[in-house]
Amino acid sequence: MSEELSPSAQKVQDALRQFGVSCRVVELPGSTRTSKEAAEAVGCKVEQIAKSIVFQGKQSGKPILVVARGSNRIDEKKLRHRVAE
């Protein structure tokens, strides 16, 4: 793993520092696009991966962050009925 971060990862690292969060952003050499790939990359089970997706509220335009277990699918239709804007 390289110590130098990509520009987007560096933005995240800078934002964390700005808000007083002391953790280190790490970029993995292989793809972690899917929960399965992420689990393989860090050596854990898919169920231990937390995946996130951001939707934009249709009426409010505000971002809605959903975090789910790696083994679960996010059902956008069900979500639409549960999210109050």
DSSP file with accessible surface (Angstrom, degrees, kcal/mol):
  #  RESIDUE AA STRUCTURE BP1 BP2  ACC     N-H-->O    O-->H-N    N-H-->O    O-->H-N    TCO  KAPPA ALPHA  PHI   PSI    X-CA   Y-CA   Z-CA
    1    1 A M              0   0  145      0, 0.0     2,-0.2     0, 0.0    27,-0.1   0.000 360.0 360.0 360.0 135.4    0.0    0.0    0.0
    2    2 A S        -     0   0   88     25,-0.2    25,-0.3     2,-0.1     0, 0.0  -0.553 360.0-144.0 -82.2 145.7    1.2    3.4   -0.9
    3    3 A E  S    S+     0   0  151     -2,-0.2     2,-0.4    23,-0.1    -1,-0.1   0.721  79.3  89.1 -79.6 -23.3    1.3    6.1    1.8
    4    4 A E  S    S-     0   0  163      1,-0.0     2,-0.2    23,-0.0    -2,-0.1  -0.635  73.1-142.9 -79.5 131.9    0.3    8.8   -0.8
    5    5 A L        -     0   0   28     -2,-0.4    -2,-0.1     1,-0.1    -1,-0.0  -0.632  16.1-109.5 -94.0 152.3   -3.4    9.2   -1.1
    6    6 A S     >  -     0   0   36     -2,-0.2     4,-2.7     1,-0.1     5,-0.2  -0.290  42.0-100.6 -66.7 161.8   -5.4    9.9   -4.3
    7    7 A P  H  > S+     0   0  112      0, 0.0     4,-1.9     0, 0.0     5,-0.1   0.897 123.0  48.3 -55.7 -41.2   -6.9   13.4   -4.5
    8    8 A S  H  > S+     0   0   84      2,-0.2     4,-1.5     1,-0.2     5,-0.1   0.914 113.1  46.9 -69.2 -39.6  -10.3   12.3   -3.5
    9    9 A A  H  > S+     0   0   10      1,-0.2     4,-2.6     2,-0.2    -1,-0.2   0.883 109.8  54.7 -67.5 -35.5   -9.1   10.2   -0.5
   10   10 A Q  H  X S+     0   0   65     -4,-2.7     4,-2.9     1,-0.2    -1,-0.2   0.886 103.7  55.3 -65.4 -35.9   -6.9   13.2    0.6
   11   11 A K  H  X S+     0   0  156     -4,-1.9     4,-2.3    -5,-0.2    -1,-0.2   0.912 109.1  47.3 -60.4 -42.6  -10.0   15.4    0.6
   12   12 A V  H  X S+     0   0   79     -4,-1.5     4,-2.6     2,-0.2    -2,-0.2   0.939 112.0  49.6 -64.2 -46.5  -11.7   12.9    3.0
   13   13 A Q  H  X S+     0   0    6     -4,-2.6     4,-2.3     1,-0.2    -2,-0.2   0.928 112.1  48.4 -58.4 -44.8   -8.5   12.8    5.2
   14   14 A D  H  X S+     0   0   79     -4,-2.9     4,-2.5     1,-0.2    -1,-0.2   0.904 110.9  50.3 -63.0 -41.9   -8.4   16.6    5.3
   15   15 A A  H  X S+     0   0   39     -4,-2.3     4,-1.8     2,-0.2    -1,-0.2   0.906 109.2  51.7 -64.9 -40.8  -12.1   16.9    6.2
   16   16 A L  H  <>S+     0   0   47     -4,-2.6     5,-3.0     1,-0.2    -2,-0.2   0.939 111.9  46.2 -60.7 -46.2  -11.7   14.3    9.0
   17   17 A R  H ><5S+     0   0  153     -4,-2.3     3,-1.9     1,-0.2    -2,-0.2   0.912 108.2  56.8 -61.3 -42.8   -8.8   16.3   10.4
   18   18 A Q  H 3<5S+     0   0  154     -4,-2.5    -1,-0.2     1,-0.3    -2,-0.2   0.861 109.8  45.4 -58.5 -34.8  -10.7   19.6   10.1
   19   19 A F  T 3<5S-     0   0  158     -4,-1.8    -1,-0.3    -3,-0.2    -2,-0.2   0.244 121.5-106.5 -95.2  12.4  -13.5   18.1   12.2
   20   20 A G  T < 5 +     0   0   67     -3,-1.9     2,-0.6     1,-0.2    -3,-0.2   0.696  69.2 146.4  77.3  18.5  -11.1   16.7   14.8
   21   21 A V      < -     0   0   65     -5,-3.0     2,-1.2    -6,-0.2    -1,-0.2  -0.806  36.7-153.7 -91.7 120.3  -11.5   13.1   13.8
   22   22 A S        +     0   0  124     -2,-0.6     2,-0.3    -3,-0.1    -5,-0.0  -0.725  47.4 112.6-100.4  86.1   -8.2   11.3   14.4
   23   23 A C        -     0   0   69     -2,-1.2     2,-0.5   -10,-0.1    -6,-0.1  -0.953  59.7-119.2-143.6 164.8   -8.1    8.4   12.0
   24   24 A R        -     0   0  159     -2,-0.3     2,-0.3    -8,-0.0    -2,-0.1  -0.927  17.9-135.1-114.9 124.7   -6.1    7.5    8.9
   25   25 A V        -     0   0   32     -2,-0.5     2,-0.4   -16,-0.1   -16,-0.0  -0.590  24.4-166.3 -73.4 132.1   -7.6    7.0    5.5
   26   26 A V        -     0   0   65     -2,-0.3     2,-0.5   -21,-0.0   -23,-0.1  -0.988   8.8-153.7-124.5 130.7   -6.1    3.9    3.8
   27   27 A E        -     0   0   70     -2,-0.4   -25,-0.2   -25,-0.3   -23,-0.0  -0.898  15.4-139.1-103.0 133.2   -6.5    3.1    0.1
   28   28 A L        -     0   0   60     -2,-0.5     4,-0.1     2,-0.2    14,-0.0  -0.638  12.1-129.1 -90.4 149.8   -6.3   -0.6   -0.9
   29   29 A P  S    S+     0   0  121      0, 0.0     2,-0.1     0, 0.0    -1,-0.1   0.836  87.1  53.2 -69.7 -30.7   -4.4   -1.7   -4.0
   30   30 A G  S    S-     0   0   47      1,-0.1    -2,-0.2     7,-0.1     2,-0.1  -0.400 101.1 -73.6 -99.9 177.7   -7.3   -3.8   -5.4
   31   31 A S        +     0   0   70     -2,-0.1    10,-0.1     1,-0.1    -1,-0.1  -0.421  36.2 175.0 -70.8 139.9  -10.9   -3.1   -6.2
   32   32 A T        +     0   0   65     -2,-0.1     6,-0.2    -4,-0.1    -1,-0.1  -0.094  40.4 124.3-129.6  31.6  -13.3   -2.8   -3.3
   33   33 A R  S    S+     0   0  226      4,-0.1     2,-0.3     5,-0.0    -1,-0.0   0.863  70.6  44.3 -63.1 -37.9  -16.3   -1.8   -5.5
   34   34 A T  S  > S-     0   0   66      1,-0.1     4,-2.4    -3,-0.0     5,-0.2  -0.702  88.4-116.6-105.1 161.6  -18.4   -4.6   -4.2
   35   35 A S  H  > S+     0   0   17     -2,-0.3     4,-2.7    35,-0.2     5,-0.2   0.894 117.2  54.0 -60.7 -38.3  -18.9   -5.9   -0.7
   36   36 A K  H  > S+     0   0  131      1,-0.2     4,-2.4     2,-0.2    -1,-0.2   0.936 109.4  46.5 -63.4 -46.2  -17.4   -9.2   -1.7
   37   37 A E  H  > S+     0   0   67      1,-0.2     4,-2.3     2,-0.2    -1,-0.2   0.903 112.9  50.4 -62.4 -41.0  -14.3   -7.5   -3.0
   38   38 A A  H  X S+     0   0   17     -4,-2.4     4,-1.8     2,-0.2    -2,-0.2   0.922 110.2  49.3 -64.4 -43.9  -14.0   -5.3    0.1
   39   39 A A  H  X>S+     0   0    3     -4,-2.7     5,-2.2     1,-0.2     4,-1.4   0.916 112.4  48.0 -62.0 -43.5  -14.3   -8.3    2.4
   40   40 A E  H  <5S+     0   0  125     -4,-2.4    -1,-0.2     1,-0.2    -2,-0.2   0.899 109.3  54.4 -63.5 -39.0  -11.7  -10.2    0.5
   41   41 A A  H  <5S+     0   0   50     -4,-2.3    -1,-0.2     1,-0.2    -2,-0.2   0.850 119.4  31.1 -66.2 -34.8   -9.3   -7.2    0.5
   42   42 A V  H  <5S-     0   0   87     -4,-1.8    -1,-0.2    -5,-0.1    -2,-0.2   0.471 111.3-114.5-104.8  -3.6   -9.4   -6.8    4.3
   43   43 A G  T  <5S+     0   0   68     -4,-1.4     2,-0.2     1,-0.2    -3,-0.2   0.921  72.7 110.8  76.4  46.4   -9.9  -10.5    5.2
   44   44 A C  S   <S-     0   0   45     -5,-2.2    -1,-0.2    -6,-0.1     2,-0.2  -0.798  70.5 -80.7-136.3-178.5  -13.3  -10.5    6.7
   45   45 A K    >   -     0   0  145     -2,-0.2     3,-1.8     1,-0.1     4,-0.3  -0.558  36.6-118.2 -84.2 153.3  -16.8  -11.8    6.0
   46   46 A V  G >  S+     0   0   41      1,-0.3     3,-1.8    -2,-0.2    24,-0.5   0.868 114.7  62.7 -57.2 -36.4  -19.2  -10.0    3.6
   47   47 A E  G 3  S+     0   0   98      1,-0.3    -1,-0.3    23,-0.2    23,-0.2   0.705  97.4  58.3 -63.3 -19.8  -21.6   -9.5    6.6
   48   48 A Q  G <  S+     0   0  132     -3,-1.8     2,-0.4    21,-0.1    -1,-0.3   0.512  87.1  94.8 -89.6  -4.2  -18.9   -7.5    8.4
   49   49 A I    <   -     0   0   28     -3,-1.8    21,-2.9    -4,-0.3     2,-0.6  -0.689  63.5-151.4 -87.6 136.6  -18.7   -4.9    5.6
   50   50 A A  E     -A   69   0A  76     -2,-0.4     2,-0.3    19,-0.2    19,-0.2  -0.944  15.1-167.5-105.6 123.3  -20.8   -1.8    5.9
   51   51 A K  E     -A   68   0A  60     17,-3.1    17,-2.7    -2,-0.6     2,-0.4  -0.836   1.3-159.2-109.8 152.4  -21.7   -0.3    2.5
   52   52 A S  E     -A   67   0A  83     -2,-0.3     2,-0.3    15,-0.2    15,-0.2  -0.953  11.1-177.9-131.7 150.6  -23.2    3.1    2.0
   53   53 A I  E     -A   66   0A  65     13,-2.1    13,-2.6    -2,-0.4     2,-0.5  -0.991  16.0-144.8-144.5 142.0  -25.2    4.8   -0.7
   54   54 A V  E     -A   65   0A  93     -2,-0.3     2,-0.3    11,-0.2    11,-0.2  -0.943  14.8-172.5-114.0 127.8  -26.3    8.4   -0.9
   55   55 A F  E     -A   64   0A  42      9,-2.7     9,-3.0    -2,-0.5     2,-0.5  -0.797  21.8-127.0-109.0 158.3  -29.7    9.4   -2.5
   56   56 A Q  E     -A   63   0A 152     -2,-0.3     6,-0.1     7,-0.2     2,-0.1  -0.928  30.2-113.5-107.2 127.1  -30.9   12.8   -3.2
   57   57 A G     >  -     0   0    4      5,-3.3     4,-1.7    -2,-0.5     0, 0.0  -0.380  19.4-141.6 -58.7 129.6  -34.3   13.7   -1.8
   58   58 A K  T  4 S+     0   0  200      2,-0.2    -1,-0.1     1,-0.2    -2,-0.0   0.893  97.2  24.8 -62.7 -42.8  -36.7   14.2   -4.6
   59   59 A Q  T  4 S+     0   0  178      1,-0.1    -1,-0.2     3,-0.1    -2,-0.1   0.879 132.8  35.1 -90.3 -42.1  -38.6   17.1   -3.0
   60   60 A S  T  4 S-     0   0   53      2,-0.1    -2,-0.2     1,-0.1    -1,-0.1   0.754  86.7-141.6 -85.5 -26.0  -36.0   18.5   -0.6
   61   61 A G     <  +     0   0   32     -4,-1.7    -3,-0.1     1,-0.3    -1,-0.1   0.455  55.5 138.7  75.7  -0.9  -32.9   17.9   -2.7
   62   62 A K        -     0   0  143     -6,-0.1    -5,-3.3     1,-0.1    -1,-0.3  -0.467  59.8-105.1 -77.7 149.3  -31.1   17.0    0.6
   63   63 A P  E     -A   56   0A 104      0, 0.0     2,-0.5     0, 0.0    -7,-0.2  -0.466  28.1-159.1 -73.3 143.5  -28.7   14.0    0.7
   64   64 A I  E     -A   55   0A  39     -9,-3.0    -9,-2.7    -2,-0.1     2,-0.5  -0.981   6.8-154.8-125.1 113.9  -30.0   10.8    2.4
   65   65 A L  E     -A   54   0A 113     -2,-0.5     2,-0.5   -11,-0.2   -11,-0.2  -0.792   8.8-170.3 -93.6 127.9  -27.2    8.4    3.5
   66   66 A V  E     -A   53   0A  27    -13,-2.6   -13,-2.1    -2,-0.5     2,-0.5  -0.976   1.7-168.6-118.1 127.6  -28.1    4.8    3.9
   67   67 A V  E     +A   52   0A  91     -2,-0.5     2,-0.3   -15,-0.2   -15,-0.2  -0.975  15.6 171.1-115.8 129.1  -25.7    2.4    5.5
   68   68 A A  E     -A   51   0A  21    -17,-2.7   -17,-3.1    -2,-0.5     6,-0.1  -0.942  40.2 -90.0-136.7 157.4  -26.3   -1.4    5.2
   69   69 A R  E >   -A   50   0A 140     -2,-0.3     3,-2.1   -19,-0.2   -19,-0.2  -0.381  42.8-117.1 -62.3 143.2  -24.7   -4.7    5.9
   70   70 A G  T 3  S+     0   0    6    -21,-2.9   -35,-0.2   -24,-0.5   -23,-0.2   0.774 113.2  54.6 -56.6 -28.9  -22.6   -5.8    3.0
   71   71 A S  T 3  S+     0   0   53    -22,-0.2     2,-0.3   -25,-0.2    -1,-0.3   0.555  95.9  84.3 -84.9  -6.4  -24.7   -8.9    2.5
   72   72 A N  S <  S-     0   0   82     -3,-2.1     2,-0.3   -25,-0.1    -4,-0.1  -0.752  71.4-135.6 -99.6 145.5  -28.0   -6.9    2.3
   73   73 A R        -     0   0  227     -2,-0.3     2,-0.7     2,-0.0    -4,-0.1  -0.712  19.0-126.3 -92.2 147.8  -29.4   -5.3   -0.8
   74   74 A I        -     0   0   41     -2,-0.3     2,-1.0    -6,-0.1     3,-0.1  -0.851  18.4-151.0 -95.7 116.2  -30.8   -1.8   -0.6
   75   75 A D     >  -     0   0   79     -2,-0.7     4,-2.4     1,-0.2     5,-0.2  -0.780   7.4-166.9 -91.1 103.3  -34.3   -1.7   -2.0
   76   76 A E  H  > S+     0   0  110     -2,-1.0     4,-2.3     1,-0.2    -1,-0.2   0.846  85.3  55.6 -61.6 -34.6  -34.9    1.7   -3.3
   77   77 A K  H  > S+     0   0  144      2,-0.2     4,-0.9     1,-0.2    -1,-0.2   0.923 110.9  43.6 -66.8 -42.9  -38.6    1.3   -3.6
   78   78 A K  H >> S+     0   0  140      1,-0.2     4,-0.8     2,-0.2     3,-0.5   0.900 112.6  53.7 -66.6 -39.0  -39.0    0.3    0.0
   79   79 A L  H >X S+     0   0   36     -4,-2.4     4,-1.9     1,-0.2     3,-1.1   0.909  99.8  61.4 -62.6 -39.8  -36.7    3.1    1.0
   80   80 A R  H 3< S+     0   0  163     -4,-2.3    -1,-0.2     1,-0.3    -2,-0.2   0.850 107.2  45.4 -56.2 -35.0  -38.8    5.7   -0.9
   81   81 A H  H << S+     0   0  159     -4,-0.9    -1,-0.3    -3,-0.5    -2,-0.2   0.655 114.8  47.3 -85.2 -15.5  -41.8    4.9    1.4
   82   82 A R  H << S+     0   0  216     -3,-1.1     2,-0.6    -4,-0.8    -2,-0.2   0.664  90.9  86.6 -99.4 -20.3  -39.8    4.9    4.7
   83   83 A V     <  -     0   0   48     -4,-1.9     2,-0.5    -5,-0.1   -19,-0.0  -0.737  60.6-159.1 -90.4 120.8  -37.8    8.2    4.3
   84   84 A A              0   0   98     -2,-0.6    -3,-0.0     1,-0.0    -2,-0.0  -0.853 360.0 360.0 -95.7 128.2  -39.6   11.3    5.4
   85   85 A E              0   0  112     -2,-0.5    -2,-0.0     0, 0.0    -1,-0.0  -0.703 360.0 360.0 -96.9 360.0  -38.2   14.4    3.9
